[in-house]
Amino acid sequence: MKAISKKLVLNSKAYFIIHLSIINALLPIKLTPKELEIIALFMSLQGDIAKDRFGTTARKLVMKELGLSDGGLGNYLKALKEKGFISKDNEILSMLIPNNEKQEYFFQLINSDHA
């Protein structure tokens, strides 16, 4: 069996976007493309701002990066909470968070017609 392998070296924002894109296919409830981008940007925050990930300063950075209004971002965050991707305590669902430096994936597809 030939394994498909790909190595990507990405900046922080792209790292989280690609990670969420990969696991989104496995989630029972899907992230929309914009929800995926928003949560990836919050995940990519570093330093002191990451300590208050959904605070005012962090929200302003995400709104500016994506060209969203305060109400628009609020609607997306509400939807992410309703879907269970963000808790009521403003914590990102742990299964969405990859290792910060390197994340590996292993998928196995089995064709039941040939098993």
Buried (B, 14 or more C-beta within 10 A) or exposed (E): EEEEEEEEEEEBBEBBBBBBBEBBEEBEEEBEEEBBBBBBBBBBBEEEEEEEBBEEEBBEBBBEEBEBEEEBBEEBBEBBEEBEBBEEEEEBBEEBBBEEEEBEEEEEEEEEEEE
